[in-house]
């Protein structure tokens, strides 16, 4: 299997749906951003509801800001990597 640098790796897709486990999805997003990986983030309305219930964070899926999901310092670093 050929190895590739971070510049040639495909972006990852992270979808947060209505299933339980929002804490794992948010932590995964933090780790991926810290590792410099490009992430395409998808949050369904049900996923936003689970985030509210499990993490007490309000996510507006119509007008999303990364700081709604991640602490400000991490969100600022991740901003160029998360779409």
MARVORO-146220 format. One record per atom (N, C-alpha, C): residue in three letters; atom name; x, y, z. Coordinates in steps of 0.1 Angstrom, whole numbers, plus 5000, padded with zeros to 4 digits. Layout:
MARVORO-146220
+------+------+------+------+------+
| resn | name |   c1 |   c2 |   c3 |
+------+------+------+------+------+
|  ALA |   CA |    X |    Y |    Z |
...
+------+------+------+------+------+
//
This chain:
MARVORO-146220
+------+------+------+------+------+
| resn | name |   c1 |   c2 |   c3 |
+------+------+------+------+------+
|  UNK |    N | 5008 | 4988 | 5000 |
|  UNK |   CA | 5000 | 5000 | 5000 |
|  UNK |    C | 5009 | 5012 | 5000 |
|  UNK |    N | 5007 | 5021 | 4990 |
|  UNK |   CA | 5015 | 5033 | 4990 |
|  UNK |    C | 5012 | 5043 | 5001 |
|  UNK |    N | 5022 | 5050 | 5006 |
|  UNK |   CA | 5020 | 5060 | 5016 |
|  UNK |    C | 5018 | 5073 | 5010 |
|  UNK |    N | 5012 | 5082 | 5017 |
|  UNK |   CA | 5010 | 5096 | 5011 |
|  UNK |    C | 5012 | 5106 | 5022 |
|  UNK |    N | 5016 | 5118 | 5017 |
|  UNK |   CA | 5018 | 5129 | 5027 |
|  UNK |    C | 5004 | 5135 | 5030 |
|  UNK |    N | 5004 | 5144 | 5040 |
|  UNK |   CA | 4991 | 5151 | 5044 |
|  UNK |    C | 4986 | 5159 | 5032 |
|  UNK |    N | 4995 | 5164 | 5023 |
|  UNK |   CA | 4990 | 5172 | 5012 |
|  UNK |    C | 4982 | 5164 | 5002 |
|  UNK |    N | 4984 | 5151 | 5002 |
|  UNK |   CA | 4977 | 5143 | 4991 |
|  UNK |    C | 4966 | 5134 | 4997 |
|  UNK |    N | 4964 | 5134 | 5010 |
|  UNK |   CA | 4953 | 5126 | 5016 |
|  UNK |    C | 4940 | 5132 | 5013 |
|  UNK |    N | 4930 | 5124 | 5011 |
|  UNK |   CA | 4917 | 5128 | 5009 |
|  UNK |    C | 4911 | 5134 | 5021 |
|  UNK |    N | 4902 | 5144 | 5020 |
|  UNK |   CA | 4895 | 5149 | 5032 |
|  UNK |    C | 4886 | 5138 | 5038 |
|  UNK |    N | 4884 | 5139 | 5051 |
|  UNK |   CA | 4875 | 5129 | 5057 |
|  UNK |    C | 4861 | 5136 | 5059 |
|  UNK |    N | 4851 | 5128 | 5059 |
|  UNK |   CA | 4837 | 5133 | 5061 |
|  UNK |    C | 4833 | 5128 | 5075 |
|  UNK |    N | 4828 | 5137 | 5083 |
|  UNK |   CA | 4823 | 5134 | 5096 |
|  UNK |    C | 4809 | 5139 | 5097 |
|  UNK |    N | 4800 | 5130 | 5098 |
|  UNK |   CA | 4785 | 5133 | 5099 |
|  UNK |    C | 4780 | 5130 | 5113 |
|  UNK |    N | 4774 | 5140 | 5119 |
|  UNK |   CA | 4768 | 5139 | 5132 |
|  UNK |    C | 4753 | 5139 | 5130 |
|  UNK |    N | 4747 | 5127 | 5133 |
|  UNK |   CA | 4733 | 5125 | 5130 |
|  UNK |    C | 4725 | 5124 | 5144 |
|  UNK |    N | 4714 | 5119 | 5144 |
|  UNK |   CA | 4706 | 5118 | 5156 |
|  UNK |    C | 4709 | 5107 | 5165 |
|  UNK |    N | 4720 | 5100 | 5162 |
|  UNK |   CA | 4724 | 5089 | 5171 |
|  UNK |    C | 4731 | 5094 | 5183 |
|  UNK |    N | 4731 | 5087 | 5194 |
|  UNK |   CA | 4738 | 5090 | 5206 |
|  UNK |    C | 4753 | 5090 | 5203 |
|  UNK |    N | 4761 | 5097 | 5211 |
|  UNK |   CA | 4775 | 5097 | 5210 |
|  UNK |    C | 4781 | 5109 | 5205 |
|  UNK |    N | 4775 | 5121 | 5206 |
|  UNK |   CA | 4780 | 5133 | 5201 |
|  UNK |    C | 4793 | 5137 | 5207 |
|  UNK |    N | 4796 | 5133 | 5219 |
|  UNK |   CA | 4809 | 5136 | 5226 |
|  UNK |    C | 4820 | 5129 | 5218 |
|  UNK |    N | 4818 | 5117 | 5212 |
|  UNK |   CA | 4828 | 5111 | 5205 |
|  UNK |    C | 4830 | 5118 | 5191 |
|  UNK |    N | 4820 | 5122 | 5185 |
|  UNK |   CA | 4821 | 5129 | 5172 |
|  UNK |    C | 4829 | 5143 | 5174 |
|  UNK |    N | 4825 | 5150 | 5185 |
|  UNK |   CA | 4832 | 5163 | 5187 |
|  UNK |    C | 4847 | 5161 | 5190 |
|  UNK |    N | 4849 | 5151 | 5198 |
|  UNK |   CA | 4863 | 5148 | 5202 |
|  UNK |    C | 4871 | 5143 | 5189 |
|  UNK |    N | 4865 | 5135 | 5181 |
|  UNK |   CA | 4871 | 5131 | 5168 |
|  UNK |    C | 4875 | 5143 | 5160 |
|  UNK |    N | 4865 | 5153 | 5159 |
|  UNK |   CA | 4868 | 5165 | 5151 |
|  UNK |    C | 4880 | 5172 | 5157 |
|  UNK |    N | 4880 | 5173 | 5170 |
|  UNK |   CA | 4892 | 5180 | 5176 |
|  UNK |    C | 4905 | 5173 | 5173 |
|  UNK |    N | 4905 | 5160 | 5174 |
|  UNK |   CA | 4918 | 5153 | 5171 |
|  UNK |    C | 4922 | 5154 | 5156 |
|  UNK |    N | 4912 | 5153 | 5147 |
|  UNK |   CA | 4915 | 5154 | 5133 |
|  UNK |    C | 4920 | 5168 | 5129 |
|  UNK |    N | 4914 | 5178 | 5135 |
|  UNK |   CA | 4919 | 5192 | 5132 |
|  UNK |    C | 4933 | 5194 | 5138 |
|  UNK |    N | 4935 | 5188 | 5150 |
|  UNK |   CA | 4948 | 5190 | 5156 |
|  UNK |    C | 4959 | 5183 | 5148 |
|  UNK |    N | 4955 | 5172 | 5141 |
|  UNK |   CA | 4964 | 5165 | 5132 |
|  UNK |    C | 4966 | 5171 | 5118 |
|  UNK |    N | 4958 | 5182 | 5116 |
|  UNK |   CA | 4960 | 5189 | 5103 |
|  UNK |    C | 4952 | 5182 | 5092 |
|  UNK |    N | 4942 | 5174 | 5095 |
|  UNK |   CA | 4934 | 5168 | 5085 |
|  UNK |    C | 4922 | 5177 | 5081 |
|  UNK |    N | 4919 | 5176 | 5068 |
|  UNK |   CA | 4908 | 5183 | 5062 |
|  UNK |    C | 4895 | 5175 | 5065 |
|  UNK |    N | 4885 | 5182 | 5071 |
|  UNK |   CA | 4873 | 5175 | 5074 |
|  UNK |    C | 4861 | 5182 | 5068 |
|  UNK |    N | 4852 | 5174 | 5062 |
|  UNK |   CA | 4839 | 5179 | 5057 |
|  UNK |    C | 4829 | 5175 | 5068 |
|  UNK |    N | 4824 | 5185 | 5075 |
|  UNK |   CA | 4815 | 5183 | 5086 |
|  UNK |    C | 4801 | 5184 | 5082 |
|  UNK |    N | 4792 | 5174 | 5085 |
|  UNK |   CA | 4778 | 5174 | 5082 |
|  UNK |    C | 4771 | 5172 | 5096 |
|  UNK |    N | 4762 | 5181 | 5099 |
|  UNK |   CA | 4754 | 5180 | 5111 |
|  UNK |    C | 4739 | 5181 | 5107 |
|  UNK |    N | 4732 | 5170 | 5110 |
|  UNK |   CA | 4717 | 5170 | 5107 |
|  UNK |    C | 4710 | 5178 | 5118 |
|  UNK |    N | 4698 | 5182 | 5116 |
|  UNK |   CA | 4690 | 5188 | 5127 |
|  UNK |    C | 4689 | 5179 | 5139 |
|  UNK |    N | 4687 | 5166 | 5137 |
|  UNK |   CA | 4687 | 5157 | 5148 |
|  UNK |    C | 4700 | 5156 | 5155 |
|  UNK |    N | 4711 | 5157 | 5147 |
|  UNK |   CA | 4724 | 5157 | 5153 |
|  UNK |    C | 4726 | 5169 | 5162 |
|  UNK |    N | 4721 | 5181 | 5157 |
|  UNK |   CA | 4722 | 5193 | 5166 |
|  UNK |    C | 4714 | 5191 | 5179 |
|  UNK |    N | 4703 | 5184 | 5178 |
|  UNK |   CA | 4695 | 5182 | 5190 |
|  UNK |    C | 4702 | 5173 | 5200 |
|  UNK |    N | 4709 | 5163 | 5195 |
|  UNK |   CA | 4717 | 5154 | 5203 |
|  UNK |    C | 4729 | 5161 | 5209 |
|  UNK |    N | 4735 | 5170 | 5202 |
|  UNK |   CA | 4746 | 5178 | 5207 |
|  UNK |    C | 4741 | 5187 | 5219 |
|  UNK |    N | 4729 | 5192 | 5217 |
|  UNK |   CA | 4723 | 5201 | 5227 |
|  UNK |    C | 4720 | 5192 | 5240 |
|  UNK |    N | 4715 | 5180 | 5238 |
|  UNK |   CA | 4711 | 5172 | 5249 |
|  UNK |    C | 4723 | 5166 | 5256 |
|  UNK |    N | 4733 | 5162 | 5249 |
|  UNK |   CA | 4744 | 5155 | 5255 |
|  UNK |    C | 4756 | 5164 | 5259 |
|  UNK |    N | 4757 | 5175 | 5252 |
|  UNK |   CA | 4769 | 5184 | 5255 |
|  UNK |    C | 4765 | 5198 | 5259 |
|  UNK |    N | 4752 | 5201 | 5259 |
|  UNK |   CA | 4747 | 5214 | 5263 |
|  UNK |    C | 4753 | 5225 | 5254 |
|  UNK |    N | 4755 | 5222 | 5241 |
|  UNK |   CA | 4760 | 5232 | 5232 |
|  UNK |    C | 4749 | 5234 | 5221 |
|  UNK |    N | 4746 | 5247 | 5218 |
|  UNK |   CA | 4736 | 5250 | 5208 |
|  UNK |    C | 4743 | 5251 | 5194 |
|  UNK |    N | 4739 | 5243 | 5185 |
|  UNK |   CA | 4744 | 5243 | 5171 |
|  UNK |    C | 4733 | 5248 | 5162 |
|  UNK |    N | 4735 | 5258 | 5155 |
|  UNK |   CA | 4725 | 5263 | 5145 |
|  UNK |    C | 4729 | 5257 | 5131 |
|  UNK |    N | 4722 | 5248 | 5126 |
|  UNK |   CA | 4725 | 5241 | 5114 |
|  UNK |    C | 4723 | 5251 | 5102 |
|  UNK |    N | 4715 | 5261 | 5103 |
|  UNK |   CA | 4712 | 5270 | 5092 |
|  UNK |    C | 4723 | 5281 | 5092 |
|  UNK |    N | 4729 | 5284 | 5103 |
|  UNK |   CA | 4740 | 5294 | 5103 |
|  UNK |    C | 4751 | 5289 | 5112 |
|  UNK |    N | 4758 | 5279 | 5108 |
|  UNK |   CA | 4768 | 5272 | 5116 |
|  UNK |    C | 4781 | 5280 | 5117 |
|  UNK |    N | 4786 | 5281 | 5130 |
|  UNK |   CA | 4799 | 5286 | 5133 |
|  UNK |    C | 4806 | 5275 | 5141 |
|  UNK |    N | 4819 | 5273 | 5137 |
|  UNK |   CA | 4827 | 5262 | 5144 |
|  UNK |    C | 4827 | 5264 | 5159 |
|  UNK |    N | 4827 | 5277 | 5163 |
|  UNK |   CA | 4828 | 5280 | 5178 |
|  UNK |    C | 4815 | 5275 | 5185 |
|  UNK |    N | 4805 | 5271 | 5178 |
|  UNK |   CA | 4793 | 5266 | 5185 |
|  UNK |    C | 4796 | 5251 | 5189 |
|  UNK |    N | 4805 | 5245 | 5183 |
|  UNK |   CA | 4808 | 5231 | 5186 |
|  UNK |    C | 4821 | 5229 | 5193 |
|  UNK |    N | 4831 | 5237 | 5190 |
|  UNK |   CA | 4845 | 5236 | 5196 |
|  UNK |    C | 4848 | 5248 | 5204 |
|  UNK |    N | 4857 | 5247 | 5214 |
|  UNK |   CA | 4862 | 5258 | 5221 |
|  UNK |    C | 4869 | 5268 | 5212 |
|  UNK |    N | 4868 | 5281 | 5215 |
|  UNK |   CA | 4873 | 5291 | 5206 |
|  UNK |    C | 4887 | 5289 | 5201 |
|  UNK |    N | 4897 | 5285 | 5209 |
|  UNK |   CA | 4910 | 5283 | 5205 |
|  UNK |    C | 4912 | 5272 | 5195 |
|  UNK |    N | 4905 | 5261 | 5197 |
|  UNK |   CA | 4905 | 5250 | 5188 |
|  UNK |    C | 4898 | 5253 | 5175 |
|  UNK |    N | 4887 | 5260 | 5176 |
|  UNK |   CA | 4879 | 5264 | 5165 |
|  UNK |    C | 4887 | 5273 | 5155 |
|  UNK |    N | 4894 | 5282 | 5161 |
|  UNK |   CA | 4903 | 5291 | 5153 |
|  UNK |    C | 4913 | 5283 | 5145 |
|  UNK |    N | 4920 | 5274 | 5152 |
|  UNK |   CA | 4930 | 5266 | 5145 |
|  UNK |    C | 4924 | 5257 | 5135 |
|  UNK |    N | 4912 | 5252 | 5137 |
|  UNK |   CA | 4905 | 5242 | 5128 |
|  UNK |    C | 4898 | 5249 | 5117 |
|  UNK |    N | 4896 | 5262 | 5118 |
|  UNK |   CA | 4887 | 5269 | 5108 |
|  UNK |    C | 4892 | 5266 | 5093 |
|  UNK |    N | 4905 | 5267 | 5090 |
|  UNK |   CA | 4908 | 5264 | 5076 |
|  UNK |    C | 4907 | 5249 | 5072 |
|  UNK |    N | 4905 | 5240 | 5081 |
|  UNK |   CA | 4905 | 5226 | 5078 |
|  UNK |    C | 4891 | 5220 | 5078 |
|  UNK |    N | 4881 | 5227 | 5084 |
|  UNK |   CA | 4868 | 5222 | 5085 |
|  UNK |    C | 4858 | 5229 | 5076 |
|  UNK |    N | 4851 | 5222 | 5067 |
|  UNK |   CA | 4842 | 5228 | 5058 |
|  UNK |    C | 4828 | 5222 | 5060 |
+------+------+------+------+------+
//
